[in-house]
Amino acid sequence: MTNLSTQAVIAQPVFFSGAAEIDLAALHKLNPQRYPFLLESVAKGQLGAFSILMAQPSEAIQLNPQQAPQIFIERAKQAFAETQTTEIQIRLGDLSATADSDQLLQQAQQLPFKGGWFAYFSYDYAQAIEPVLNLPESQFPLANLTRCHAGVVLDHLNQQLWLLLETEHADLLPEMLAEIEEVLQAPAQISSHVEIADLHEENPQKYLDGVKAIKEYILAGDVFQVNLSRLWQANLAEQQDYLQVYQALRINNPAPFATLACLQDQNQQPWQIISSSPERLVKYDYSWVDTRPIAGTRRRSEDAAADQALMDELIAHPKERAEHIMLIDLERNDLGRICQPGTVEVNELMVIESYEHVHHIVSNVRGKLRDGFSPLDIVHALFPGGTITGCPKIRCMEIVAELEQMPREAYTGSLGYINLDGSLDLNILIRTLIQNQQEGKQVIQFRAGAGIVADSDPQFELVETRHKARGLLRAFGLQDA
């Protein structure tokens, strides 16, 4: 493909009646081959202004287990170089001729995804970046980049739905509009919970022993903090599927970086990533590279006064504050690899963000990108997020592999989009499920973890993993989880 300086994109707005919103998951269900990747902002707000259903996939670049990572990296960088543009030119669709066309065009230019790449990196992809690592072998692919030529973008603030297509695929506009109309007219079918069988929670004693081992590593001077996680696994009841799991999860654990991604493994067998994550790994918007670390957690209370007390305790707790500041420094160092000297800053320091089941301490760290870096270079500089490894990263990942004794797969990896102009936004995959078929059964698995420091109480950290797992377990009707 010839390198283009400008990519033309058609933006077709679709307007709602009243405050109704389309269920993008229902559009996926109607045509999963056309709409395989949903990036949904279920918790609205500053971080949740848009939802994106990536569409019309074509070529995919995938790193499977036991394949050479360098081949994937070279193919990805070449593909980005061949498709990257310096400008994305938006024009309104033919159905958009109104007196407000200038305003519509301005709104279209603010849409986050305009055609490009779906991007997924498992936690275990870290060994492709740091070859010194020897992580447990994965069952699922370590990375996937899929070219997507269209997207359906829901603007929650302006209550608009946009259909965007690269001009080479303009002939799909009538088909996709017809599919959107079909979904808008169909009655909603939402699952608030799904049934599971044979739920298995990893042995608590293994986790308690792991916390104690990490404290010994800290006392020995190996590390300052390590994020240790544990596994839950179950079989999905008959007549239930991944889409019902996703619908139940977004109801029970709403978050700004929810995800449903349908992929295939090295044997062409389907598997799904189902996530309701609150955390961003990296965003690049032509100038600034942002990362938004979460470190520090408290459960929520149904009593308003008790809930406020938990927030106050969290933000004032010396351990939580020290851990958070340490991770901010780690992110500043990561950004320093790719950003202009003197531009790295903390522009939002230690604020509380509250979700359905937990409160978090969150900061925003950013810097201005230096010239000469590809989208993959940006990901590599920040990946994996320091909040889910610990500090220093490489030694922490070695200790995690030793103590967890299994691949993390999607958990604490990253997923999102990369536009043709190089702008991007990727989450950190926490509150995340993997679903696939094993021996005729639909198997789901997920992990939850906690950051371990020198004065961590093993029993308290075990309880914290269960607090973080609560929203996922409630999606399966376990109300007392």
C-alpha positions as CSV (number, residue, x, y, z in Angstrom):
1,M,0.0,0.0,0.0
2,T,1.3,3.5,-0.9
3,N,1.9,5.8,2.0
4,L,-0.8,8.5,2.0
5,S,-0.6,12.0,3.3
6,T,-4.3,12.3,3.6
7,Q,-7.0,9.7,4.4
8,A,-10.6,10.7,3.5
9,V,-13.4,9.5,5.8
10,I,-17.1,9.8,5.4
11,A,-19.0,10.7,8.6
12,Q,-22.7,10.1,8.6
13,P,-24.6,11.2,11.7
14,V,-27.7,9.3,12.9
15,F,-30.0,11.2,15.3
16,F,-32.0,9.8,18.2
17,S,-35.5,10.5,19.3
18,G,-35.5,11.8,22.9
19,A,-32.8,10.4,25.1
20,A,-32.7,6.9,23.6
21,E,-29.4,5.3,22.9
22,I,-28.6,2.4,20.6
23,D,-27.2,-0.8,22.2
24,L,-24.0,-1.3,20.3
25,A,-23.7,-4.8,21.6
26,A,-27.0,-5.6,19.8
27,L,-25.4,-4.3,16.6
28,H,-22.5,-6.7,17.2
29,K,-25.0,-9.5,17.8
30,L,-26.8,-8.8,14.5
31,N,-23.5,-9.0,12.5
32,P,-20.6,-10.2,14.6
33,Q,-18.3,-10.6,11.6
34,R,-18.7,-7.0,10.6
35,Y,-18.6,-5.6,14.2
36,P,-16.2,-7.7,16.2
37,F,-14.7,-5.1,18.6
38,L,-16.7,-3.0,21.0
39,L,-15.0,-0.3,23.2
40,E,-17.9,1.0,25.3
41,S,-18.0,3.7,27.9
42,V,-20.6,2.3,30.3
43,A,-19.7,4.7,33.1
44,K,-20.3,8.1,31.5
45,G,-18.3,11.3,32.3
46,Q,-15.0,12.8,31.3
47,L,-13.4,9.4,30.5
48,G,-16.7,8.0,29.1
49,A,-17.8,10.5,26.4
50,F,-17.8,8.0,23.5
51,S,-18.4,4.4,22.8
52,I,-16.9,2.8,19.7
53,L,-17.9,-0.3,17.7
54,M,-15.1,-1.0,15.3
55,A,-16.2,-2.4,12.0
56,Q,-15.3,-4.0,8.7
57,P,-12.1,-5.8,9.7
58,S,-9.6,-7.0,7.1
59,E,-6.0,-8.1,7.5
60,A,-4.8,-9.1,11.0
61,I,-1.3,-9.3,12.4
62,Q,-1.2,-11.8,15.3
63,L,1.5,-13.0,17.7
64,N,0.7,-16.6,18.7
65,P,2.5,-18.6,21.4
66,Q,5.9,-20.0,20.4
67,Q,6.2,-17.6,17.5
68,A,9.1,-15.2,17.3
69,P,8.1,-11.8,18.7
70,Q,10.4,-9.8,16.5
71,I,8.6,-10.9,13.4
72,F,5.3,-9.6,14.8
73,I,7.0,-6.3,15.8
74,E,8.6,-5.8,12.4
75,R,5.3,-6.6,10.6
76,A,3.4,-4.2,12.8
77,K,5.8,-1.3,12.4
78,Q,5.8,-1.9,8.6
79,A,2.0,-1.9,8.5
80,F,1.8,1.3,10.5
81,A,4.3,3.0,8.2
82,E,2.4,1.9,5.1
83,T,-1.0,3.0,6.3
84,Q,-0.1,6.0,8.5
85,T,-1.3,9.4,7.3
86,T,-0.5,12.9,8.3
87,E,-4.1,14.1,8.1
88,I,-7.6,12.5,8.3
89,Q,-10.0,14.5,6.1
90,I,-13.6,14.3,7.2
91,R,-16.5,14.9,4.9
92,L,-20.2,14.5,5.9
93,G,-22.3,11.9,4.2
94,D,-24.8,12.8,1.6
95,L,-27.6,12.6,4.1
96,S,-26.1,15.3,6.3
97,A,-26.9,18.4,4.3
98,T,-28.5,20.6,6.9
99,A,-28.3,24.2,8.0
100,D,-26.1,22.9,10.9
101,S,-23.6,21.2,8.6
102,D,-20.6,23.3,9.9
103,Q,-21.4,22.3,13.5
104,L,-21.8,18.7,12.5
105,L,-18.5,18.7,10.7
106,Q,-16.9,20.2,13.8
107,Q,-18.4,17.5,16.0
108,A,-17.3,14.8,13.5
109,Q,-13.7,16.0,13.8
110,Q,-13.8,15.4,17.5
111,L,-14.8,11.8,17.2
112,P,-12.1,9.5,18.7
113,F,-11.9,6.7,16.1
114,K,-11.8,7.4,12.4
115,G,-10.6,4.2,10.9
116,G,-7.4,2.3,11.7
117,W,-6.4,-0.6,13.9
118,F,-7.9,-2.6,16.7
119,A,-5.0,-3.3,19.1
120,Y,-4.6,-6.0,21.8
121,F,-1.6,-6.9,23.9
122,S,-1.7,-9.6,26.5
123,Y,0.2,-9.1,29.7
124,D,2.6,-11.9,28.6
125,Y,3.5,-9.8,25.5
126,A,5.9,-8.1,27.9
127,Q,8.5,-10.7,27.1
128,A,8.4,-9.4,23.5
129,I,9.5,-6.0,24.8
130,E,11.9,-7.3,27.4
131,P,13.5,-10.6,26.1
132,V,15.1,-11.2,29.5
133,L,11.7,-12.3,30.8
134,N,10.7,-15.9,30.7
135,L,7.0,-15.9,31.4
136,P,4.7,-19.0,31.6
137,E,3.5,-20.1,28.2
138,S,0.2,-18.7,27.1
139,Q,-2.8,-20.6,25.8
140,F,-4.1,-17.6,23.8
141,P,-2.4,-15.2,21.3
142,L,0.0,-12.7,22.9
143,A,-1.0,-9.8,20.6
144,N,-3.4,-8.9,17.7
145,L,-3.6,-5.9,15.4
146,T,-6.6,-5.9,13.1
147,R,-7.2,-3.3,10.4
148,C,-10.7,-1.9,10.7
149,H,-12.1,0.3,7.9
150,A,-15.2,1.6,9.6
151,G,-16.7,2.3,12.9
152,V,-20.0,3.2,14.7
153,V,-19.3,5.9,17.3
154,L,-21.8,6.9,20.0
155,D,-21.4,10.4,21.3
156,H,-23.0,10.3,24.7
157,L,-22.7,14.0,25.4
158,N,-24.4,15.2,22.2
159,Q,-26.7,12.1,22.0
160,Q,-25.6,11.3,18.5
161,L,-24.6,8.2,16.7
162,W,-22.0,8.5,13.9
163,L,-21.2,6.0,11.2
164,L,-17.7,6.5,9.8
165,L,-16.2,4.8,6.8
166,E,-13.0,5.2,4.8
167,T,-14.0,6.4,1.4
168,E,-12.8,3.2,-0.2
169,H,-15.6,1.4,1.6
170,A,-18.3,4.0,1.0
171,D,-20.5,1.4,-0.7
172,L,-21.2,-0.2,2.7
173,L,-23.0,2.9,4.0
174,P,-26.5,1.8,3.0
175,E,-26.0,-1.7,4.4
176,M,-24.7,-0.4,7.7
177,L,-27.4,2.2,8.1
178,A,-30.0,-0.5,7.5
179,E,-28.4,-2.6,10.2
180,I,-28.4,0.3,12.6
181,E,-32.1,0.9,11.8
182,E,-32.9,-2.7,12.5
183,V,-31.3,-2.6,15.9
184,L,-33.0,0.7,16.8
185,Q,-36.4,-0.8,16.0
186,A,-35.9,-4.1,17.8
187,P,-36.8,-4.6,21.4
188,A,-33.9,-4.5,23.8
189,Q,-32.8,-7.9,25.1
190,I,-30.5,-7.4,28.1
191,S,-29.1,-10.0,30.5
192,S,-28.6,-8.7,34.0
193,H,-26.9,-11.9,35.1
194,V,-25.9,-15.3,33.7
195,E,-25.7,-18.7,35.3
196,I,-22.5,-20.6,35.9
197,A,-21.5,-23.9,37.3
198,D,-18.4,-25.3,39.0
199,L,-17.0,-21.9,40.2
200,H,-13.4,-22.4,41.4
201,E,-11.5,-19.7,43.4
202,E,-7.8,-20.3,43.5
203,N,-6.5,-21.6,46.8
204,P,-6.4,-18.6,49.2
205,Q,-3.3,-20.1,51.0
206,K,-1.3,-19.8,47.7
207,Y,-2.0,-16.1,47.7
208,L,-1.3,-15.6,51.4
209,D,2.1,-17.4,50.9
210,G,2.8,-15.3,47.9
211,V,2.2,-12.1,49.8
212,K,4.7,-13.3,52.5
213,A,7.2,-14.2,49.8
214,I,6.9,-10.7,48.3
215,K,7.5,-9.0,51.6
216,E,10.7,-11.0,52.0
217,Y,11.8,-9.9,48.5
218,I,11.1,-6.3,49.5
219,L,13.1,-6.6,52.7
220,A,15.9,-8.1,50.7
221,G,16.0,-5.0,48.5
222,D,14.8,-6.7,45.3
223,V,11.6,-4.6,44.8
224,F,9.5,-1.9,46.3
225,Q,6.1,-3.2,45.5
226,V,4.6,-6.1,43.5
227,N,1.1,-6.6,42.2
228,L,0.1,-10.2,42.9
229,S,-3.1,-11.7,41.4
230,R,-5.2,-14.8,41.7
231,L,-7.6,-16.8,39.5
232,W,-11.3,-17.6,39.4
233,Q,-12.7,-20.1,36.8
234,A,-16.2,-21.5,36.0
235,N,-18.3,-23.1,33.3
236,L,-21.1,-21.1,31.7
237,A,-24.5,-22.7,31.9
238,E,-26.0,-24.1,28.7
239,Q,-27.9,-21.8,26.4
240,Q,-25.8,-18.8,27.5
241,D,-23.0,-17.1,25.6
242,Y,-20.3,-14.5,25.7
243,L,-22.6,-11.7,24.7
244,Q,-24.9,-12.3,27.7
245,V,-21.8,-12.4,29.9
246,Y,-20.8,-9.0,28.6
247,Q,-24.3,-7.5,29.0
248,A,-24.4,-8.7,32.6
249,L,-20.9,-7.4,33.4
250,R,-21.6,-3.9,32.1
251,I,-24.8,-3.7,34.3
252,N,-23.1,-5.0,37.5
253,N,-19.7,-3.3,37.0
254,P,-20.1,-0.2,34.8
255,A,-16.8,1.4,33.8
256,P,-15.4,3.9,31.2
257,F,-13.2,1.4,29.3
258,A,-15.6,-1.6,28.9
259,T,-14.7,-4.0,26.1
260,L,-16.0,-6.9,24.1
261,A,-13.5,-8.4,21.6
262,C,-14.0,-11.5,19.5
263,L,-10.8,-13.1,18.4
264,Q,-9.4,-16.4,17.1
265,D,-6.5,-18.4,18.4
266,Q,-3.7,-20.1,16.4
267,N,-6.1,-22.9,15.6
268,Q,-8.8,-20.6,14.3
269,Q,-10.9,-21.3,17.4
270,P,-13.0,-18.4,18.7
271,W,-12.3,-16.8,22.1
272,Q,-13.5,-13.6,23.7
273,I,-12.2,-10.8,25.9
274,I,-14.9,-9.4,28.1
275,S,-13.9,-6.4,30.3
276,S,-15.2,-3.6,32.4
277,S,-12.0,-1.7,33.1
278,P,-11.7,1.7,34.8
279,E,-8.1,2.3,33.9
280,R,-6.3,3.8,30.9
281,L,-2.8,2.7,29.9
282,V,-2.0,5.3,27.3
283,K,-3.7,8.0,25.1
284,Y,-1.9,9.9,22.3
285,D,-3.7,12.8,20.7
286,Y,-1.2,14.3,18.2
287,S,0.8,16.1,20.9
288,W,0.4,14.8,24.4
289,V,1.0,11.2,25.6
290,D,-1.2,10.6,28.7
291,T,-1.2,7.7,31.1
292,R,-3.7,7.5,34.0
293,P,-2.5,5.2,36.8
294,I,-4.8,3.8,39.4
295,A,-3.2,2.8,42.7
296,G,-5.1,2.6,46.0
297,T,-8.5,0.9,46.5
298,R,-11.3,0.8,49.1
299,R,-14.6,-1.1,48.9
300,R,-17.8,1.0,48.7
301,S,-20.5,1.1,51.3
302,E,-24.2,1.4,50.7
303,D,-24.4,3.8,53.6
304,A,-23.5,7.4,52.4
305,A,-21.7,8.4,55.5
306,A,-19.7,5.1,55.7
307,D,-18.9,5.5,52.0
308,Q,-17.5,9.0,52.5
309,A,-15.5,7.7,55.5
310,L,-13.9,5.0,53.3
311,M,-13.0,7.7,50.7
312,D,-11.4,9.9,53.3
313,E,-9.5,6.9,54.8
314,L,-8.2,6.0,51.3
315,I,-6.9,9.4,50.3
316,A,-5.3,10.0,53.7
317,H,-3.7,6.5,54.2
318,P,0.1,6.8,54.3
319,K,0.6,3.3,52.6
320,E,-1.8,4.1,49.8
321,R,-0.3,7.6,49.2
322,A,3.3,6.3,49.3
323,E,2.5,3.5,46.8
324,H,0.7,5.9,44.5
325,I,3.5,8.4,44.5
326,M,6.0,5.6,43.7
327,L,4.0,4.5,40.7
328,I,3.6,8.1,39.5
329,D,7.4,8.3,39.4
330,L,7.6,5.0,37.5
331,E,5.1,6.4,34.9
332,R,7.1,9.6,34.6
333,N,10.2,7.5,33.9
334,D,8.3,5.5,31.3
335,L,7.1,8.6,29.5
336,G,10.6,10.1,29.6
337,R,11.7,7.4,27.1
338,I,9.6,8.9,24.3
339,C,8.7,12.4,25.4
340,Q,10.5,15.8,24.9
341,P,12.8,16.7,27.8
342,G,11.1,18.9,30.4
343,T,7.5,18.2,29.2
344,V,6.6,15.3,31.5
345,E,4.2,16.5,34.1
346,V,1.6,15.3,36.6
347,N,-1.4,17.4,35.5
348,E,-3.9,15.7,37.8
349,L,-2.7,14.4,41.2
350,M,-4.3,11.8,43.5
351,V,-8.0,12.3,42.9
352,I,-10.7,9.9,44.0
353,E,-12.7,8.1,41.3
354,S,-15.6,6.0,42.5
355,Y,-17.1,3.0,40.7
356,E,-19.9,0.6,41.4
357,H,-18.0,-1.5,44.0
358,V,-14.7,0.4,44.8
359,H,-13.1,3.8,45.2
360,H,-9.7,4.3,43.6
361,I,-6.9,6.9,43.8
362,V,-6.1,8.1,40.3
363,S,-3.6,10.5,38.8
364,N,-2.8,11.7,35.2
365,V,0.8,11.9,33.9
366,R,1.6,13.2,30.5
367,G,4.4,14.4,28.2
368,K,4.8,15.7,24.6
369,L,5.9,13.1,22.2
370,R,9.3,13.4,20.5
371,D,9.5,12.9,16.7
372,G,10.3,9.5,15.2
373,F,8.2,7.2,17.3
374,S,5.6,4.8,15.9
375,P,2.4,3.8,17.7
376,L,4.0,0.5,18.7
377,D,6.9,2.5,20.3
378,I,4.4,4.4,22.4
379,V,2.8,1.2,23.6
380,H,6.2,-0.4,24.3
381,A,7.3,2.5,26.4
382,L,4.4,2.2,28.8
383,F,3.6,-1.5,28.6
384,P,2.7,-3.2,30.9
385,G,1.3,-0.5,33.2
386,G,3.3,-0.1,36.3
387,T,0.2,-0.2,38.5
388,I,-0.3,-3.9,37.7
389,T,3.3,-5.0,37.8
390,G,5.0,-3.1,40.6
391,C,8.3,-1.4,40.8
392,P,10.9,-2.0,39.3
393,K,8.9,-3.6,36.5
394,I,11.2,-6.3,35.2
395,R,12.1,-7.8,38.6
396,C,8.5,-7.6,39.6
397,M,7.4,-9.5,36.5
398,E,9.9,-12.2,37.3
399,I,8.6,-12.5,40.8
400,V,4.9,-12.5,39.6
401,A,5.8,-15.4,37.2
402,E,7.5,-17.3,40.0
403,L,4.5,-16.9,42.4
404,E,1.5,-17.0,40.2
405,Q,2.9,-19.9,38.1
406,M,0.6,-19.4,35.2
407,P,0.2,-16.9,32.3
408,R,-2.0,-13.8,33.0
409,E,-3.3,-13.8,29.4
410,A,-5.5,-10.8,28.8
411,Y,-5.6,-9.8,32.5
412,T,-3.5,-6.6,33.0
413,G,-2.7,-6.5,29.2
414,S,-4.1,-3.7,27.1
415,L,-6.7,-3.2,24.4
416,G,-8.0,-0.2,22.3
417,Y,-7.7,1.5,19.0
418,I,-4.9,3.1,16.9
419,N,-6.0,5.6,14.2
420,L,-4.3,5.9,10.8
421,D,-2.8,9.2,11.9
422,G,-1.1,7.5,14.9
423,S,-3.4,8.8,17.6
424,L,-4.5,6.1,20.0
425,D,-6.2,5.1,23.2
426,L,-5.7,1.8,25.1
427,N,-7.0,0.6,28.4
428,I,-5.5,-1.7,31.0
429,L,-7.4,-4.9,31.1
430,I,-8.5,-5.3,34.8
431,R,-12.0,-6.5,35.7
432,T,-11.6,-8.7,32.7
433,L,-12.8,-12.1,31.7
434,I,-11.6,-14.6,29.0
435,Q,-14.2,-16.9,27.5
436,N,-13.5,-19.9,25.2
437,Q,-14.8,-23.4,24.6
438,Q,-13.0,-26.4,26.3
439,E,-14.3,-29.9,25.9
440,G,-17.7,-28.8,24.8
441,K,-18.2,-26.3,27.6
442,Q,-17.9,-22.5,27.6
443,V,-15.3,-21.7,30.2
444,I,-14.8,-18.3,31.8
445,Q,-11.8,-17.2,33.8
446,F,-10.6,-14.0,35.4
447,R,-8.1,-12.6,37.8
448,A,-8.0,-10.0,40.5
449,G,-4.9,-8.7,42.3
450,A,-3.5,-6.2,44.9
451,G,-0.4,-4.2,45.3
452,I,1.9,-5.7,48.0
453,V,4.3,-3.5,49.9
454,A,6.6,-4.0,53.0
455,D,3.8,-3.5,55.6
456,S,1.0,-5.3,53.7
457,D,-1.2,-7.5,55.8
458,P,-1.7,-10.8,53.8
459,Q,-5.3,-11.3,54.9
460,F,-6.2,-7.7,54.1
461,E,-4.7,-8.1,50.6
462,L,-6.6,-11.3,50.1
463,V,-9.9,-9.5,50.9
464,E,-9.0,-6.7,48.5
465,T,-8.8,-9.2,45.6
466,R,-12.3,-10.3,46.5
467,H,-13.6,-6.7,46.6
468,K,-12.2,-6.2,43.1
469,A,-13.7,-9.4,41.9
470,R,-17.2,-8.5,43.3
471,G,-18.5,-6.8,40.2
472,L,-17.5,-9.8,38.0
473,L,-19.0,-12.3,40.4
474,R,-22.3,-10.4,40.7
475,A,-22.6,-10.7,36.9
476,F,-23.1,-14.4,37.6
477,G,-25.9,-13.7,40.2
478,L,-23.6,-14.1,43.2
479,Q,-25.0,-11.1,45.1
480,D,-23.1,-11.8,48.3
481,A,-19.7,-12.1,46.6
